[in-house]
Amino acid sequence: MRTVYFDNAATTRPRQEVVAAMLPYLGGKYGNPSSIYGLAREARAALDEAREKVAAILGADAREIIFTGSGTEADNTAIKGVAFANRDRGDHIITSAIEHHAVLDSVKRLEKRGFRATYLPVDSYGIVDPADVEAAITDKTILISIMHANNEVGTIEPIEEIAKIAKKHGVYFHTDAVQTTGHIPVDVNRLGVDLLSLSAHKFYGPKGVGALYVRRGVRMERYIDGGGQERNRRAGTENVAGIIGLAKALELAVAEMEHEMERVSRLRDRLIAGVMNRIGHVRLNGHPTQRLPGNASFCFEFIEGESLLLNLDMLGVCGSSGSACTSGSLEPSHVLLAMGIPHEVAHGSLRLTLGRYNTEEDVDYVLEHLPGIVEKLRAMSPFGAEASFGGDSCGKCEEAPQPVAERR
């Protein structure tokens, strides 16, 4: 049976070049980089070289790069670290309603510690309005965290514009760039951010390693206490092999980025056009053009996304319904609800994310089978009689979404 992997936003297959670069540090080059003998110095030199590579790609200084155990840890470190270090200046944090739970749950945890938060609404495409960001800033605001691009619907946010607003008001600005790093240009100076999170396994590197950029001068407390690793900002013996893999994967991704952006975008557009033309009562989620190259997110009315996934899986197609971290939940995506999509429609979500190993044949295979799966499931649904295949989406999908209430 053919296997089509369309879940690259969840994780990616590590490149062979990345695995090859890591292997020596999983075997003979096993020294602890904090020790002083030759074996350790060899590991330290490799670690320093990896840090220099990552910093250069991001437009940063090597001293501004902290290696972490994941993108989630990077988000937690940035948000909680800045909040606790700057509590004497204020207690207010601004974020959006569509952030990854690594950000949302970090902010909610801080609220339990006495901080206040504003969760900004988004429009029907999932875009944060910079004007809303500026309007939410108070003299007690110490941090703004808005993701570079959404992991579920692929919409790219106006980060540069928001960064200028944050700088004007003297507020630190963090962006979760886990979905964008290695796929679209990411330069911390062009973006204007103070902190930026990334994760290796999203760009064909290993799982279990990420990084956080922290601009020099940013006040931030340690998130993990212990030794003095990572310039005393992240305790724990470094995952040398993983860090080597992260740097190699990022180096390869950036070298091929221009070509891959064009190629993957073309495949994405072929998939989106095929789905929209062959299946009725379907909605494309996210901005039609201001989106990640590989992201195609849909809502199919009258059916459940979980049923779609199971039927696709039986044909060898890997996808997701909502974000990977919450795919086990029966609740509809908080992102789709924030975009104004009705609860019952959001239940029929399907995210197909393409990457460097995908081909036109993969897209055509999905387009060959997906319409039949949708038709079969709708025929089994008590609401299926309402669907007319090949027609337009129902009025619910065309309504302007109601904004999410601002919370302070």
Secondary structure, 3 states (H helix, E strand, C coil): CCCEECECCCCCCCCHHHHHHHHHHHCCCCCCCCCCCHHHHHHHHHHHHHHHHHHHHHCCCHHHEEEECCHHHHHHHHHHHHHHHCCCCCCEEEEECCCCHHHHHHHHHHHHCCCEEEEECCCCCCCCCHHHHHHHCCCCEEEEECCCECCCCCEECCHHHHHHHHHHCCCEEEEECCCCCCCCCCCHHHHCCCEEEEEHHHCCCCCCCEEEEECCCCCCCCCCCCCCHHHHCCCCCCCHHHHHHHHHHHHHHHHCHHHHHHHHHHHHHHHHHHHHHHCCCEEEECCCCCECCCEEEEEECCCCHHHHHHHHHHCCEECECCCHHHCCCCCCCHHHHHCCCCHHHHCCEEEEECCCCCCHHHHHHHHHHHHHHHHHHHHHCCCHHHCCCCCCCCHHHHCCCCCCCCCC
